[in-house]
Amino acid sequence: MERGVRHMDQLNDVKMADWTSDELHYHQRTMSDLSPWLNAQGTAMLGQIISEIMRRER
């Protein structure tokens, strides 16, 4: 795990708007790599992460 990036279990109770950009990008890459094995909840979380990244890039 990259330095300064919290684990997903530490982020569960944190609004995604409060995640750092490094955390968003790290978990997006990790979950994208695992996407064939994600359940519906994981797929939804990945979609939320991608949406937050896109929202910040506007």
PyMOL commands that set and color helices and strands:
alter all, ss='L'
color gray80, all
select helices_A, chain A and resi 8-11+16-18+21-33+35-37+40-57
alter helices_A, ss='H'
color red, helices_A
deselect
rebuild
show_as cartoon
